[in-house]
Amino acid sequence: MGEILIRKYREEDEAEWLRVHAIIMSIPHAWNFIIQERPVYEGHESTKLVAVSDGKIVGLTDVQYENEPGELH
């Protein structure tokens, strides 16, 4: 693996993002649901980042921010 770059998610990343998400879901201690499209965080601010190495997404993080404390579970 080459150098890792952390950058903002781009719409053109969606297919690769879903591929990496599916790999994460195959790990036994990961979440217990599969998604068919990337979540949209309507009405909330969010940070969406990907880790890229050799032109491929190798990691990801999405953070959705609460508008009111405790509203997101």
N, CA, C and O atoms as a Tripos MOL2 file, in Angstrom:
@<TRIPOS>MOLECULE
protein
  292   291    73     0     0
PROTEIN
NO_CHARGES

@<TRIPOS>ATOM
      1 N           0.8530   -1.1720    0.0000 N.3       1 MET1
      2 CA          0.0000    0.0000    0.0000 C.3       1 MET1
      3 C           0.8950    1.2290    0.0000 C.2       1 MET1
      4 O           1.8890    1.2980    0.7230 O.2       1 MET1
      5 N           0.5190    2.1940   -0.8260 N.am      2 GLY2
      6 CA          1.2740    3.4330   -0.9150 C.3       2 GLY2
      7 C           0.8670    4.4260    0.1600 C.2       2 GLY2
      8 O           0.2740    4.0600    1.1740 O.2       2 GLY2
      9 N           1.1910    5.6670   -0.0770 N.am      3 GLU3
     10 CA          0.8410    6.7530    0.8360 C.3       3 GLU3
     11 C          -0.6750    6.8560    0.9590 C.2       3 GLU3
     12 O          -1.3970    6.6260   -0.0120 O.2       3 GLU3
     13 N          -1.1520    7.1970    2.1410 N.am      4 ILE4
     14 CA         -2.5870    7.3470    2.3710 C.3       4 ILE4
     15 C          -2.9300    8.8310    2.4490 C.2       4 ILE4
     16 O          -2.3030    9.5910    3.1860 O.2       4 ILE4
     17 N          -3.9280    9.2220    1.6800 N.am      5 LEU5
     18 CA         -4.4240   10.5890    1.6350 C.3       5 LEU5
     19 C          -5.8170   10.6110    2.2330 C.2       5 LEU5
     20 O          -6.6540    9.7900    1.8580 O.2       5 LEU5
     21 N          -6.0890   11.5210    3.1470 N.am      6 ILE6
     22 CA         -7.4330   11.7180    3.6980 C.3       6 ILE6
     23 C          -8.0200   12.9380    3.0070 C.2       6 ILE6
     24 O          -7.4240   14.0150    3.0060 O.2       6 ILE6
     25 N          -9.2040   12.7550    2.4140 N.am      7 ARG7
     26 CA         -9.8490   13.8620    1.7170 C.3       7 ARG7
     27 C         -11.3580   13.7760    1.8810 C.2       7 ARG7
     28 O         -11.8940   12.7710    2.3460 O.2       7 ARG7
     29 N         -12.0300   14.8530    1.4880 N.am      8 LYS8
     30 CA        -13.4850   14.8800    1.5410 C.3       8 LYS8
     31 C         -14.0670   13.8990    0.5310 C.2       8 LYS8
     32 O         -13.5200   13.7000   -0.5540 O.2       8 LYS8
     33 N         -15.1790   13.2950    0.9060 N.am      9 TYR9
     34 CA        -15.9390   12.4240    0.0240 C.3       9 TYR9
     35 C         -16.4510   13.2280   -1.1630 C.2       9 TYR9
     36 O         -16.8550   14.3810   -1.0130 O.2       9 TYR9
     37 N         -16.4330   12.6110   -2.3510 N.am     10 ARG10
     38 CA        -16.9820   13.2240   -3.5640 C.3      10 ARG10
     39 C         -18.0900   12.3250   -4.1010 C.2      10 ARG10
     40 O         -18.0570   11.1140   -3.8860 O.2      10 ARG10
     41 N         -19.0500   12.8870   -4.7810 N.am     11 GLU11
     42 CA        -20.1570   12.0850   -5.3240 C.3      11 GLU11
     43 C         -19.6600   10.9450   -6.1980 C.2      11 GLU11
     44 O         -20.2480    9.8640   -6.1920 O.2      11 GLU11
     45 N         -18.5960   11.1660   -6.9450 N.am     12 GLU12
     46 CA        -18.0700   10.1070   -7.8120 C.3      12 GLU12
     47 C         -17.4220    8.9610   -7.0300 C.2      12 GLU12
     48 O         -17.0490    7.9500   -7.6250 O.2      12 GLU12
     49 N         -17.2800    9.1000   -5.7090 N.am     13 ASP13
     50 CA        -16.7360    8.0500   -4.8490 C.3      13 ASP13
     51 C         -17.7750    6.9980   -4.4710 C.2      13 ASP13
     52 O         -17.4250    5.9750   -3.8820 O.2      13 ASP13
     53 N         -19.0540    7.2320   -4.8010 N.am     14 GLU14
     54 CA        -20.1220    6.4010   -4.2330 C.3      14 GLU14
     55 C         -19.9260    4.9000   -4.4460 C.2      14 GLU14
     56 O         -20.0360    4.1430   -3.4810 O.2      14 GLU14
     57 N         -19.6450    4.4420   -5.6480 N.am     15 ALA15
     58 CA        -19.5130    3.0020   -5.8970 C.3      15 ALA15
     59 C         -18.3640    2.4030   -5.0860 C.2      15 ALA15
     60 O         -18.5080    1.3310   -4.4990 O.2      15 ALA15
     61 N         -17.2380    3.0880   -5.0550 N.am     16 GLU16
     62 CA        -16.0830    2.5980   -4.2850 C.3      16 GLU16
     63 C         -16.3760    2.6600   -2.7930 C.2      16 GLU16
     64 O         -15.9710    1.7660   -2.0500 O.2      16 GLU16
     65 N         -17.0850    3.7150   -2.3350 N.am     17 TRP17
     66 CA        -17.4660    3.8550   -0.9340 C.3      17 TRP17
     67 C         -18.3340    2.6710   -0.5200 C.2      17 TRP17
     68 O         -18.1280    2.0920    0.5460 O.2      17 TRP17
     69 N         -19.3200    2.3040   -1.3740 N.am     18 LEU18
     70 CA        -20.1940    1.1700   -1.0770 C.3      18 LEU18
     71 C         -19.4170   -0.1380   -1.0410 C.2      18 LEU18
     72 O         -19.7200   -1.0090   -0.2250 O.2      18 LEU18
     73 N         -18.4090   -0.2980   -1.9190 N.am     19 ARG19
     74 CA        -17.5810   -1.5060   -1.9160 C.3      19 ARG19
     75 C         -16.8290   -1.6380   -0.5910 C.2      19 ARG19
     76 O         -16.8000   -2.7120    0.0110 O.2      19 ARG19
     77 N         -16.2210   -0.5370   -0.1450 N.am     20 VAL20
     78 CA        -15.4860   -0.5620    1.1190 C.3      20 VAL20
     79 C         -16.4450   -0.7970    2.2830 C.2      20 VAL20
     80 O         -16.1250   -1.5480    3.2040 O.2      20 VAL20
     81 N         -17.6070   -0.1690    2.2510 N.am     21 HIS21
     82 CA        -18.6060   -0.3690    3.3080 C.3      21 HIS21
     83 C         -19.0030   -1.8390    3.3870 C.2      21 HIS21
     84 O         -19.1360   -2.3850    4.4820 O.2      21 HIS21
     85 N         -19.1960   -2.4920    2.2300 N.am     22 ALA22
     86 CA        -19.5610   -3.9180    2.2130 C.3      22 ALA22
     87 C         -18.4620   -4.7740    2.8230 C.2      22 ALA22
     88 O         -18.7540   -5.7390    3.5290 O.2      22 ALA22
     89 N         -17.2090   -4.4390    2.5650 N.am     23 ILE23
     90 CA        -16.0940   -5.1770    3.1770 C.3      23 ILE23
     91 C         -16.1410   -5.0280    4.6950 C.2      23 ILE23
     92 O         -15.9600   -6.0000    5.4270 O.2      23 ILE23
     93 N         -16.3830   -3.8100    5.1570 N.am     24 ILE24
     94 CA        -16.4730   -3.5730    6.6040 C.3      24 ILE24
     95 C         -17.6090   -4.4100    7.1970 C.2      24 ILE24
     96 O         -17.4590   -4.9810    8.2770 O.2      24 ILE24
     97 N         -18.7370   -4.4820    6.4980 N.am     25 MET25
     98 CA        -19.8830   -5.2560    6.9910 C.3      25 MET25
     99 C         -19.5800   -6.7470    7.0950 C.2      25 MET25
    100 O         -20.2390   -7.4570    7.8550 O.2      25 MET25
    101 N         -18.6030   -7.2270    6.3490 N.am     26 SER26
    102 CA        -18.2720   -8.6550    6.3910 C.3      26 SER26
    103 C         -17.4430   -9.0220    7.6160 C.2      26 SER26
    104 O         -17.2270  -10.2040    7.8830 O.2      26 SER26
    105 N         -16.9810   -8.0320    8.3560 N.am     27 ILE27
    106 CA        -16.1970   -8.2760    9.5700 C.3      27 ILE27
    107 C         -17.1630   -8.5310   10.7270 C.2      27 ILE27
    108 O         -18.0560   -7.7160   10.9560 O.2      27 ILE27
    109 N         -17.0130   -9.6430   11.4660 N.am     28 PRO28
    110 CA        -17.9910  -10.0410   12.4860 C.3      28 PRO28
    111 C         -18.3430   -8.9680   13.5180 C.2      28 PRO28
    112 O         -19.4900   -8.9210   13.9620 O.2      28 PRO28
    113 N         -17.4260   -8.1250   13.9090 N.am     29 HIS29
    114 CA        -17.7480   -7.1430   14.9550 C.3      29 HIS29
    115 C         -18.2720   -5.8260   14.3850 C.2      29 HIS29
    116 O         -18.4290   -4.8590   15.1290 O.2      29 HIS29
    117 N         -18.5420   -5.7700   13.0930 N.am     30 ALA30
    118 CA        -19.0700   -4.5560   12.4650 C.3      30 ALA30
    119 C         -20.5710   -4.4510   12.7080 C.2      30 ALA30
    120 O         -21.1820   -5.3320   13.3150 O.2      30 ALA30
    121 N         -21.1550   -3.3540   12.2190 N.am     31 TRP31
    122 CA        -22.5950   -3.1600   12.3510 C.3      31 TRP31
    123 C         -23.3410   -4.3280   11.7330 C.2      31 TRP31
    124 O         -22.7550   -5.1110   10.9860 O.2      31 TRP31
    125 N         -24.6090   -4.4540   12.0290 N.am     32 ASN32
    126 CA        -25.3980   -5.5890   11.5640 C.3      32 ASN32
    127 C         -26.4050   -5.2180   10.4840 C.2      32 ASN32
    128 O         -27.4720   -5.8280   10.4160 O.2      32 ASN32
    129 N         -26.1050   -4.2520    9.6480 N.am     33 PHE33
    130 CA        -27.0150   -3.9260    8.5540 C.3      33 PHE33
    131 C         -26.2150   -3.5950    7.3020 C.2      33 PHE33
    132 O         -25.0960   -3.0870    7.3690 O.2      33 PHE33
    133 N         -26.8150   -3.8950    6.1710 N.am     34 ILE34
    134 CA        -26.1970   -3.6340    4.8720 C.3      34 ILE34
    135 C         -26.9880   -2.5200    4.2000 C.2      34 ILE34
    136 O         -28.2120   -2.4660    4.3200 O.2      34 ILE34
    137 N         -26.3020   -1.6420    3.5020 N.am     35 ILE35
    138 CA        -26.9740   -0.5610    2.7930 C.3      35 ILE35
    139 C         -26.7280   -0.7090    1.2970 C.2      35 ILE35
    140 O         -25.7140   -1.2690    0.8790 O.2      35 ILE35
    141 N         -27.6530   -0.2090    0.5040 N.am     36 GLN36
    142 CA        -27.5340   -0.2740   -0.9520 C.3      36 GLN36
    143 C         -27.1530    1.0750   -1.5670 C.2      36 GLN36
    144 O         -26.8120    1.1610   -2.7470 O.2      36 GLN36
    145 N         -27.2160    2.1110   -0.7540 N.am     37 GLU37
    146 CA        -26.7690    3.4290   -1.2190 C.3      37 GLU37
    147 C         -26.2310    4.2030   -0.0270 C.2      37 GLU37
    148 O         -26.5720    3.9250    1.1230 O.2      37 GLU37
    149 N         -25.3970    5.1630   -0.3200 N.am     38 ARG38
    150 CA        -24.7630    5.9500    0.7320 C.3      38 ARG38
    151 C         -25.8050    6.7920    1.4530 C.2      38 ARG38
    152 O         -26.6500    7.3980    0.7930 O.2      38 ARG38
    153 N         -25.7800    6.8530    2.7840 N.am     39 PRO39
    154 CA        -26.7690    7.6460    3.5210 C.3      39 PRO39
    155 C         -26.7040    9.1360    3.1760 C.2      39 PRO39
    156 O         -25.6390    9.6780    2.8840 O.2      39 PRO39
    157 N         -27.8530    9.7690    3.2170 N.am     40 VAL40
    158 CA        -27.9540   11.2190    3.0540 C.3      40 VAL40
    159 C         -28.3400   11.7600    4.4210 C.2      40 VAL40
    160 O         -29.2670   11.2480    5.0480 O.2      40 VAL40
    161 N         -27.6600   12.7640    4.8800 N.am     41 TYR41
    162 CA        -27.9080   13.3050    6.2170 C.3      41 TYR41
    163 C         -28.7070   14.5940    6.1150 C.2      41 TYR41
    164 O         -28.2380   15.6580    6.5190 O.2      41 TYR41
    165 N         -29.9230   14.4940    5.5710 N.am     42 GLU42
    166 CA        -30.7600   15.6790    5.3820 C.3      42 GLU42
    167 C         -31.0920   16.3310    6.7170 C.2      42 GLU42
    168 O         -31.4370   15.6570    7.6880 O.2      42 GLU42
    169 N         -30.9820   17.6440    6.7450 N.am     43 GLY43
    170 CA        -31.3300   18.3870    7.9370 C.3      43 GLY43
    171 C         -30.2510   18.4050    9.0000 C.2      43 GLY43
    172 O         -30.4430   18.9910   10.0660 O.2      43 GLY43
    173 N         -29.1130   17.7670    8.7270 N.am     44 HIS44
    174 CA        -28.0110   17.7320    9.6900 C.3      44 HIS44
    175 C         -26.6930   18.0050    8.9650 C.2      44 HIS44
    176 O         -26.4990   17.5850    7.8240 O.2      44 HIS44
    177 N         -25.8140   18.6990    9.6310 N.am     45 GLU45
    178 CA        -24.4760   18.8510    9.0920 C.3      45 GLU45
    179 C         -23.7480   17.5350    9.2680 C.2      45 GLU45
    180 O         -24.0590   16.7560   10.1690 O.2      45 GLU45
    181 N         -22.7820   17.2920    8.4080 N.am     46 SER46
    182 CA        -22.0080   16.0600    8.5170 C.3      46 SER46
    183 C         -20.6180   16.2650    7.9550 C.2      46 SER46
    184 O         -20.3760   17.1790    7.1670 O.2      46 SER46
    185 N         -19.7200   15.4090    8.3660 N.am     47 THR47
    186 CA        -18.3690   15.3510    7.8190 C.3      47 THR47
    187 C         -18.2310   14.0010    7.1670 C.2      47 THR47
    188 O         -18.4900   12.9770    7.7990 O.2      47 THR47
    189 N         -17.8220   13.9810    5.9000 N.am     48 LYS48
    190 CA        -17.6790   12.7430    5.1460 C.3      48 LYS48
    191 C         -16.2660   12.7130    4.5890 C.2      48 LYS48
    192 O         -15.9100   13.5330    3.7430 O.2      48 LYS48
    193 N         -15.4620   11.7680    5.0620 N.am     49 LEU49
    194 CA        -14.0720   11.6680    4.6350 C.3      49 LEU49
    195 C         -13.7750   10.2760    4.1130 C.2      49 LEU49
    196 O         -14.3980    9.3020    4.5370 O.2      49 LEU49
    197 N         -12.8250   10.1790    3.1950 N.am     50 VAL50
    198 CA        -12.3400    8.8920    2.7180 C.3      50 VAL50
    199 C         -10.8230    8.8800    2.8220 C.2      50 VAL50
    200 O         -10.1740    9.9220    2.7250 O.2      50 VAL50
    201 N         -10.2660    7.6940    3.0220 N.am     51 ALA51
    202 CA         -8.8280    7.4800    2.9770 C.3      51 ALA51
    203 C          -8.5350    6.8070    1.6390 C.2      51 ALA51
    204 O          -9.1390    5.7870    1.3090 O.2      51 ALA51
    205 N          -7.6150    7.3740    0.8730 N.am     52 VAL52
    206 CA         -7.3160    6.8730   -0.4650 C.3      52 VAL52
    207 C          -5.8510    6.4720   -0.5420 C.2      52 VAL52
    208 O          -4.9740    7.2060   -0.0880 O.2      52 VAL52
    209 N          -5.5900    5.2920   -1.1260 N.am     53 SER53
    210 CA         -4.2350    4.8250   -1.3680 C.3      53 SER53
    211 C          -4.1980    4.1700   -2.7360 C.2      53 SER53
    212 O          -5.0580    3.3500   -3.0570 O.2      53 SER53
    213 N          -3.2310    4.5180   -3.5270 N.am     54 ASP54
    214 CA         -3.0900    3.9720   -4.8800 C.3      54 ASP54
    215 C          -4.3840    4.1110   -5.6840 C.2      54 ASP54
    216 O          -4.7370    3.2200   -6.4560 O.2      54 ASP54
    217 N          -5.0920    5.2350   -5.4990 N.am     55 GLY55
    218 CA         -6.3030    5.5060   -6.2550 C.3      55 GLY55
    219 C          -7.5450    4.7720   -5.7820 C.2      55 GLY55
    220 O          -8.5990    4.8930   -6.4070 O.2      55 GLY55
    221 N          -7.4550    4.0200   -4.7040 N.am     56 LYS56
    222 CA         -8.5930    3.2510   -4.1810 C.3      56 LYS56
    223 C          -8.9400    3.7440   -2.7850 C.2      56 LYS56
    224 O          -8.0580    4.1160   -2.0110 O.2      56 LYS56
    225 N         -10.2380    3.7430   -2.4680 N.am     57 ILE57
    226 CA        -10.6680    4.0640   -1.1130 C.3      57 ILE57
    227 C         -10.3280    2.8740   -0.2240 C.2      57 ILE57
    228 O         -10.7280    1.7440   -0.5020 O.2      57 ILE57
    229 N          -9.5910    3.1370    0.8380 N.am     58 VAL58
    230 CA         -9.1870    2.0720    1.7630 C.3      58 VAL58
    231 C          -9.7770    2.2720    3.1610 C.2      58 VAL58
    232 O          -9.5760    1.4400    4.0460 O.2      58 VAL58
    233 N         -10.4970    3.3650    3.3560 N.am     59 GLY59
    234 CA        -11.1400    3.6400    4.6380 C.3      59 GLY59
    235 C         -12.1260    4.7730    4.4690 C.2      59 GLY59
    236 O         -12.0620    5.5220    3.4950 O.2      59 GLY59
    237 N         -13.0410    4.8990    5.4210 N.am     60 LEU60
    238 CA        -14.0490    5.9430    5.3320 C.3      60 LEU60
    239 C         -14.5760    6.2810    6.7130 C.2      60 LEU60
    240 O         -14.5050    5.4800    7.6450 O.2      60 LEU60
    241 N         -15.1010    7.4770    6.8150 N.am     61 THR61
    242 CA        -15.8080    7.8760    8.0240 C.3      61 THR61
    243 C         -16.8680    8.9070    7.6540 C.2      61 THR61
    244 O         -16.6180    9.8220    6.8680 O.2      61 THR61
    245 N         -18.0350    8.7470    8.2250 N.am     62 ASP62
    246 CA        -19.1170    9.7140    8.0990 C.3      62 ASP62
    247 C         -19.5310   10.0880    9.5210 C.2      62 ASP62
    248 O         -19.7360    9.2130   10.3630 O.2      62 ASP62
    249 N         -19.6510   11.3620    9.7790 N.am     63 VAL63
    250 CA        -20.0890   11.8240   11.0880 C.3      63 VAL63
    251 C         -21.2790   12.7440   10.8800 C.2      63 VAL63
    252 O         -21.1860   13.7380   10.1600 O.2      63 VAL63
    253 N         -22.3950   12.4130   11.5110 N.am     64 GLN64
    254 CA        -23.6020   13.2310   11.4370 C.3      64 GLN64
    255 C         -23.7290   13.9640   12.7650 C.2      64 GLN64
    256 O         -23.6220   13.3550   13.8300 O.2      64 GLN64
    257 N         -23.9570   15.2670   12.6990 N.am     65 TYR65
    258 CA        -24.0240   16.0900   13.9040 C.3      65 TYR65
    259 C         -25.4640   16.3240   14.3370 C.2      65 TYR65
    260 O         -26.3380   16.5710   13.5060 O.2      65 TYR65
    261 N         -25.7040   16.2460   15.6260 N.am     66 GLU66
    262 CA        -27.0340   16.5100   16.1750 C.3      66 GLU66
    263 C         -27.3400   18.0000   16.1290 C.2      66 GLU66
    264 O         -26.4670   18.8360   16.3610 O.2      66 GLU66
    265 N         -28.5900   18.3140   15.8270 N.am     67 ASN67
    266 CA        -29.0560   19.7020   15.9480 C.3      67 ASN67
    267 C         -29.4330   19.9780   17.4020 C.2      67 ASN67
    268 O         -29.2520   21.0930   17.8920 O.2      67 ASN67
    269 N         -29.9510   18.9740   18.0830 N.am     68 GLU68
    270 CA        -30.3180   19.0630   19.4990 C.3      68 GLU68
    271 C         -29.6770   17.8660   20.2040 C.2      68 GLU68
    272 O         -29.7320   16.7510   19.6860 O.2      68 GLU68
    273 N         -29.0710   18.0760   21.3730 N.am     69 PRO69
    274 CA        -28.4300   16.9780   22.0840 C.3      69 PRO69
    275 C         -29.3820   15.7920   22.3030 C.2      69 PRO69
    276 O         -30.5030   15.9630   22.7830 O.2      69 PRO69
    277 N         -28.9210   14.6040   21.9470 N.am     70 GLY70
    278 CA        -29.6890   13.3800   22.1700 C.3      70 GLY70
    279 C         -30.6610   12.9960   21.0730 C.2      70 GLY70
    280 O         -31.3160   11.9590   21.1790 O.2      70 GLY70
    281 N         -30.7790   13.8030   20.0090 N.am     71 GLU71
    282 CA        -31.7670   13.4940   18.9730 C.3      71 GLU71
    283 C         -31.3670   12.3080   18.0890 C.2      71 GLU71
    284 O         -32.2400   11.6290   17.5500 O.2      71 GLU71
    285 N         -30.0850   12.0500   17.9330 N.am     72 LEU72
    286 CA        -29.6180   10.9500   17.1090 C.3      72 LEU72
    287 C         -29.2090    9.7890   18.0070 C.2      72 LEU72
    288 O         -28.5070    9.9780   19.0000 O.2      72 LEU72
    289 N         -29.6470    8.6010   17.6540 N.am     73 HIS73
    290 CA        -29.3120    7.4310   18.4800 C.3      73 HIS73
    291 C         -28.4880    6.4750   17.6770 C.2      73 HIS73
    292 O         -28.0980    5.4220   18.1810 O.2      73 HIS73
@<TRIPOS>BOND
     1     1     2 1
     2     2     3 1
     3     3     4 2
     4     3     5 am
     5     5     6 1
     6     6     7 1
     7     7     8 2
     8     7     9 am
     9     9    10 1
    10    10    11 1
    11    11    12 2
    12    11    13 am
    13    13    14 1
    14    14    15 1
    15    15    16 2
    16    15    17 am
    17    17    18 1
    18    18    19 1
    19    19    20 2
    20    19    21 am
    21    21    22 1
    22    22    23 1
    23    23    24 2
    24    23    25 am
    25    25    26 1
    26    26    27 1
    27    27    28 2
    28    27    29 am
    29    29    30 1
    30    30    31 1
    31    31    32 2
    32    31    33 am
    33    33    34 1
    34    34    35 1
    35    35    36 2
    36    35    37 am
    37    37    38 1
    38    38    39 1
    39    39    40 2
    40    39    41 am
    41    41    42 1
    42    42    43 1
    43    43    44 2
    44    43    45 am
    45    45    46 1
    46    46    47 1
    47    47    48 2
    48    47    49 am
    49    49    50 1
    50    50    51 1
    51    51    52 2
    52    51    53 am
    53    53    54 1
    54    54    55 1
    55    55    56 2
    56    55    57 am
    57    57    58 1
    58    58    59 1
    59    59    60 2
    60    59    61 am
    61    61    62 1
    62    62    63 1
    63    63    64 2
    64    63    65 am
    65    65    66 1
    66    66    67 1
    67    67    68 2
    68    67    69 am
    69    69    70 1
    70    70    71 1
    71    71    72 2
    72    71    73 am
    73    73    74 1
    74    74    75 1
    75    75    76 2
    76    75    77 am
    77    77    78 1
    78    78    79 1
    79    79    80 2
    80    79    81 am
    81    81    82 1
    82    82    83 1
    83    83    84 2
    84    83    85 am
    85    85    86 1
    86    86    87 1
    87    87    88 2
    88    87    89 am
    89    89    90 1
    90    90    91 1
    91    91    92 2
    92    91    93 am
    93    93    94 1
    94    94    95 1
    95    95    96 2
    96    95    97 am
    97    97    98 1
    98    98    99 1
    99    99   100 2
   100    99   101 am
   101   101   102 1
   102   102   103 1
   103   103   104 2
   104   103   105 am
   105   105   106 1
   106   106   107 1
   107   107   108 2
   108   107   109 am
   109   109   110 1
   110   110   111 1
   111   111   112 2
   112   111   113 am
   113   113   114 1
   114   114   115 1
   115   115   116 2
   116   115   117 am
   117   117   118 1
   118   118   119 1
   119   119   120 2
   120   119   121 am
   121   121   122 1
   122   122   123 1
   123   123   124 2
   124   123   125 am
   125   125   126 1
   126   126   127 1
   127   127   128 2
   128   127   129 am
   129   129   130 1
   130   130   131 1
   131   131   132 2
   132   131   133 am
   133   133   134 1
   134   134   135 1
   135   135   136 2
   136   135   137 am
   137   137   138 1
   138   138   139 1
   139   139   140 2
   140   139   141 am
   141   141   142 1
   142   142   143 1
   143   143   144 2
   144   143   145 am
   145   145   146 1
   146   146   147 1
   147   147   148 2
   148   147   149 am
   149   149   150 1
   150   150   151 1
   151   151   152 2
   152   151   153 am
   153   153   154 1
   154   154   155 1
   155   155   156 2
   156   155   157 am
   157   157   158 1
   158   158   159 1
   159   159   160 2
   160   159   161 am
   161   161   162 1
   162   162   163 1
   163   163   164 2
   164   163   165 am
   165   165   166 1
   166   166   167 1
   167   167   168 2
   168   167   169 am
   169   169   170 1
   170   170   171 1
   171   171   172 2
   172   171   173 am
   173   173   174 1
   174   174   175 1
   175   175   176 2
   176   175   177 am
   177   177   178 1
   178   178   179 1
   179   179   180 2
   180   179   181 am
   181   181   182 1
   182   182   183 1
   183   183   184 2
   184   183   185 am
   185   185   186 1
   186   186   187 1
   187   187   188 2
   188   187   189 am
   189   189   190 1
   190   190   191 1
   191   191   192 2
   192   191   193 am
   193   193   194 1
   194   194   195 1
   195   195   196 2
   196   195   197 am
   197   197   198 1
   198   198   199 1
   199   199   200 2
   200   199   201 am
   201   201   202 1
   202   202   203 1
   203   203   204 2
   204   203   205 am
   205   205   206 1
   206   206   207 1
   207   207   208 2
   208   207   209 am
   209   209   210 1
   210   210   211 1
   211   211   212 2
   212   211   213 am
   213   213   214 1
   214   214   215 1
   215   215   216 2
   216   215   217 am
   217   217   218 1
   218   218   219 1
   219   219   220 2
   220   219   221 am
   221   221   222 1
   222   222   223 1
   223   223   224 2
   224   223   225 am
   225   225   226 1
   226   226   227 1
   227   227   228 2
   228   227   229 am
   229   229   230 1
   230   230   231 1
   231   231   232 2
   232   231   233 am
   233   233   234 1
   234   234   235 1
   235   235   236 2
   236   235   237 am
   237   237   238 1
   238   238   239 1
   239   239   240 2
   240   239   241 am
   241   241   242 1
   242   242   243 1
   243   243   244 2
   244   243   245 am
   245   245   246 1
   246   246   247 1
   247   247   248 2
   248   247   249 am
   249   249   250 1
   250   250   251 1
   251   251   252 2
   252   251   253 am
   253   253   254 1
   254   254   255 1
   255   255   256 2
   256   255   257 am
   257   257   258 1
   258   258   259 1
   259   259   260 2
   260   259   261 am
   261   261   262 1
   262   262   263 1
   263   263   264 2
   264   263   265 am
   265   265   266 1
   266   266   267 1
   267   267   268 2
   268   267   269 am
   269   269   270 1
   270   270   271 1
   271   271   272 2
   272   271   273 am
   273   273   274 1
   274   274   275 1
   275   275   276 2
   276   275   277 am
   277   277   278 1
   278   278   279 1
   279   279   280 2
   280   279   281 am
   281   281   282 1
   282   282   283 1
   283   283   284 2
   284   283   285 am
   285   285   286 1
   286   286   287 1
   287   287   288 2
   288   287   289 am
   289   289   290 1
   290   290   291 1
   291   291   292 2
@<TRIPOS>SUBSTRUCTURE
     1 MET1         2 RESIDUE 1 A MET
     2 GLY2         6 RESIDUE 1 A GLY
     3 GLU3        10 RESIDUE 1 A GLU
     4 ILE4        14 RESIDUE 1 A ILE
     5 LEU5        18 RESIDUE 1 A LEU
     6 ILE6        22 RESIDUE 1 A ILE
     7 ARG7        26 RESIDUE 1 A ARG
     8 LYS8        30 RESIDUE 1 A LYS
     9 TYR9        34 RESIDUE 1 A TYR
    10 ARG10       38 RESIDUE 1 A ARG
    11 GLU11       42 RESIDUE 1 A GLU
    12 GLU12       46 RESIDUE 1 A GLU
    13 ASP13       50 RESIDUE 1 A ASP
    14 GLU14       54 RESIDUE 1 A GLU
    15 ALA15       58 RESIDUE 1 A ALA
    16 GLU16       62 RESIDUE 1 A GLU
    17 TRP17       66 RESIDUE 1 A TRP
    18 LEU18       70 RESIDUE 1 A LEU
    19 ARG19       74 RESIDUE 1 A ARG
    20 VAL20       78 RESIDUE 1 A VAL
    21 HIS21       82 RESIDUE 1 A HIS
    22 ALA22       86 RESIDUE 1 A ALA
    23 ILE23       90 RESIDUE 1 A ILE
    24 ILE24       94 RESIDUE 1 A ILE
    25 MET25       98 RESIDUE 1 A MET
    26 SER26      102 RESIDUE 1 A SER
    27 ILE27      106 RESIDUE 1 A ILE
    28 PRO28      110 RESIDUE 1 A PRO
    29 HIS29      114 RESIDUE 1 A HIS
    30 ALA30      118 RESIDUE 1 A ALA
    31 TRP31      122 RESIDUE 1 A TRP
    32 ASN32      126 RESIDUE 1 A ASN
    33 PHE33      130 RESIDUE 1 A PHE
    34 ILE34      134 RESIDUE 1 A ILE
    35 ILE35      138 RESIDUE 1 A ILE
    36 GLN36      142 RESIDUE 1 A GLN
    37 GLU37      146 RESIDUE 1 A GLU
    38 ARG38      150 RESIDUE 1 A ARG
    39 PRO39      154 RESIDUE 1 A PRO
    40 VAL40      158 RESIDUE 1 A VAL
    41 TYR41      162 RESIDUE 1 A TYR
    42 GLU42      166 RESIDUE 1 A GLU
    43 GLY43      170 RESIDUE 1 A GLY
    44 HIS44      174 RESIDUE 1 A HIS
    45 GLU45      178 RESIDUE 1 A GLU
    46 SER46      182 RESIDUE 1 A SER
    47 THR47      186 RESIDUE 1 A THR
    48 LYS48      190 RESIDUE 1 A LYS
    49 LEU49      194 RESIDUE 1 A LEU
    50 VAL50      198 RESIDUE 1 A VAL
    51 ALA51      202 RESIDUE 1 A ALA
    52 VAL52      206 RESIDUE 1 A VAL
    53 SER53      210 RESIDUE 1 A SER
    54 ASP54      214 RESIDUE 1 A ASP
    55 GLY55      218 RESIDUE 1 A GLY
    56 LYS56      222 RESIDUE 1 A LYS
    57 ILE57      226 RESIDUE 1 A ILE
    58 VAL58      230 RESIDUE 1 A VAL
    59 GLY59      234 RESIDUE 1 A GLY
    60 LEU60      238 RESIDUE 1 A LEU
    61 THR61      242 RESIDUE 1 A THR
    62 ASP62      246 RESIDUE 1 A ASP
    63 VAL63      250 RESIDUE 1 A VAL
    64 GLN64      254 RESIDUE 1 A GLN
    65 TYR65      258 RESIDUE 1 A TYR
    66 GLU66      262 RESIDUE 1 A GLU
    67 ASN67      266 RESIDUE 1 A ASN
    68 GLU68      270 RESIDUE 1 A GLU
    69 PRO69      274 RESIDUE 1 A PRO
    70 GLY70      278 RESIDUE 1 A GLY
    71 GLU71      282 RESIDUE 1 A GLU
    72 LEU72      286 RESIDUE 1 A LEU
    73 HIS73      290 RESIDUE 1 A HIS
